[in-house]
Amino acid sequence: MAIDHAMFDLAEESGAHLWRLYRWSPFCLSFGRHEPAARRYDRARIVAAGTDCVRRPTGGRAVWHAREATYAVAAPLAPYGSLRSAYRTIHASLAEAVASLGAAATLAGDRATPGVGTGPCFAVPVGGEIVVAGRKVVGSAQRRGNAALLQHGSILLEDDQSFVFALQRPRDGAPPAPATSPEAPLTAVLGRPIAFAEAAAAVAAVLAAAGQPSLGTEPPNEVLRRAERHYDSYRSATWTWER
């Protein structure tokens, strides 16, 4: 999360347009920037289970990051025109990558964006998100700055999001856990394993065809240098659970 935040900083200051793909080790539960995690999730149970948690620099709702691929984009906002336009444009590229793996990916039609109190991120697709047969494949969140945006999200490969529902506190009016998973991991959709490397290669191929080069990690690297200023915040359990 510190690296994604640093990408956003660099895009704000220099107009850089950066993409990143990564996976999580150990697996982790992430909360949206403004999500009331302490009220919604059972912290004692999460700690007892040894589950790692982090708060994202973007909005949205909780996501379980396990066997999936996470992408991040930091870019000037002006070329997109609006956050909604950026959401659809970025997802169109990702849908092309998902389709290249063999899934019939489309973008969900416009609908009202659920509030942070309506359950985990993958509970329902919103307008412009990537779906296969009506089931969500990619969940994303955004942050807007003065001149740039950050968008990152999870491309489900094997695991669903049932673990997130299991960690919720019982609440009056909270949506119940669905009888069947509303999301669609690509392994289940395609009936074959989809490894991180295969998914990442598909996204990289789409970006290369569009003239968007990969960002190397060899030093010196301005993003990694800037990330150092954010590490303490994202490591802080106090900051993660302050809302």
SVG drawing of the C-alpha trace seen along z (x, -y; Angstrom):
<svg xmlns="http://www.w3.org/2000/svg" viewBox="-32 -20 52 47">
<polyline fill="none" stroke="black" stroke-width="0.4" points="0.0,0.0 2.9,-2.3 4.2,-1.7 0.8,-2.4 0.6,-5.6 4.0,-6.6 2.9,-6.0 0.0,-8.4 2.3,-11.0 4.6,-10.8 1.6,-11.1 0.4,-14.2 3.8,-15.9 5.2,-14.9 2.2,-13.7 3.7,-10.1 1.4,-7.3 2.3,-4.1 0.9,-0.6 1.9,2.1 0.9,5.8 1.6,7.7 0.5,10.4 0.3,10.6 2.5,12.5 1.2,13.3 -2.5,13.1 -4.2,10.0 -7.5,8.4 -7.6,4.8 -10.1,2.1 -11.1,-1.0 -9.7,-4.3 -12.9,-5.5 -14.4,-2.1 -15.6,-1.8 -13.6,1.4 -13.6,1.4 -17.4,1.3 -17.9,3.8 -15.3,6.5 -14.5,8.7 -10.9,7.5 -10.5,10.0 -11.3,12.9 -9.0,11.5 -6.1,11.2 -6.7,14.6 -6.6,16.1 -3.3,14.4 -4.9,12.6 -2.9,9.7 -4.9,6.4 -4.1,3.1 -6.0,0.0 -5.8,-1.1 -5.1,-4.6 -8.2,-4.3 -11.9,-4.1 -14.3,-1.2 -14.9,1.8 -13.0,4.8 -11.2,7.3 -9.5,10.6 -6.2,10.8 -5.2,14.4 -4.7,16.2 -5.4,13.2 -3.5,10.6 -3.7,7.0 -3.2,4.1 -2.5,0.4 -2.7,-2.6 -1.5,-6.1 -2.1,-8.7 -3.0,-12.3 -6.7,-12.7 -7.0,-15.2 -6.6,-12.7 -9.5,-10.7 -11.8,-13.6 -13.4,-12.2 -13.0,-9.4 -15.9,-7.5 -14.3,-7.7 -11.0,-6.5 -12.7,-3.6 -14.2,-2.4 -11.1,-3.0 -8.8,-1.1 -11.3,1.7 -11.7,1.9 -7.9,2.7 -8.2,5.3 -11.3,6.8 -9.3,7.3 -6.6,9.1 -9.2,11.3 -10.8,12.1 -7.4,13.2 -7.3,15.8 -10.6,17.3 -13.3,15.6 -16.2,13.7 -15.6,10.5 -17.8,7.5 -18.3,4.3 -21.3,4.0 -23.9,1.5 -24.2,-1.8 -25.9,-1.6 -25.7,-3.4 -22.4,-2.9 -23.0,-1.0 -22.1,-2.8 -19.3,-1.6 -22.0,0.0 -23.3,2.4 -20.9,5.3 -17.6,6.4 -16.3,5.1 -17.3,8.1 -20.8,8.3 -22.2,6.6 -20.8,5.3 -21.1,1.5 -21.1,-0.3 -18.0,0.3 -16.7,3.2 -15.6,6.4 -18.1,9.3 -18.4,12.7 -21.9,14.0 -23.0,11.3 -20.5,12.3 -17.7,9.9 -14.2,10.8 -12.4,7.6 -13.1,5.3 -11.5,1.8 -11.3,-1.4 -10.1,-4.9 -8.6,-8.0 -8.6,-11.4 -6.0,-14.0 -5.6,-17.6 -4.3,-16.5 -4.0,-12.7 -5.8,-9.5 -5.0,-6.2 -7.0,-3.1 -6.2,0.3 -8.1,3.6 -8.1,7.3 -8.3,9.7 -9.7,13.0 -7.8,16.0 -8.7,18.9 -10.3,17.7 -13.7,16.1 -14.5,13.5 -16.5,15.7 -13.8,15.2 -14.7,11.5 -18.3,12.3 -17.2,14.7 -15.3,11.9 -18.1,9.4 -19.7,8.6 -23.5,9.4 -25.3,6.1 -28.9,5.1 -29.5,4.3 -26.3,5.8 -26.6,7.8 -26.4,11.6 -23.7,13.8 -24.9,14.9 -25.9,18.5 -23.7,18.6 -20.6,16.5 -21.5,13.4 -18.0,13.2 -16.3,15.3 -12.7,16.4 -11.2,17.1 -10.2,20.6 -13.9,21.5 -15.0,19.6 -12.5,21.3 -12.3,24.7 -8.5,24.6 -5.9,23.1 -4.9,19.5 -1.6,18.7 -0.4,15.2 2.3,15.3 -0.3,16.1 -2.7,13.3 0.2,10.8 1.5,11.7 -2.0,11.1 -2.3,7.6 1.3,6.7 0.6,7.8 -2.4,5.5 -0.5,2.6 2.5,3.1 0.2,3.1 -1.2,-0.2 2.3,-1.7 2.5,-1.5 5.9,-0.2 6.6,1.8 8.2,0.1 11.5,1.7 12.2,2.3 16.0,2.0 17.6,-0.8 17.5,-3.7 13.7,-3.7 11.8,-6.9 8.6,-5.1 10.3,-2.9 12.2,-5.9 9.0,-7.8 7.3,-4.8 9.6,-5.0 7.6,-8.0 4.4,-5.9 5.7,-2.6 5.0,-3.5 1.4,-4.5 0.5,-1.3 2.3,0.9 0.4,-0.7 -2.4,1.3 -3.6,-1.8 -4.0,-3.6 -5.6,-0.5 -8.3,-0.2 -8.8,-3.9 -12.1,-3.9"/>
</svg>
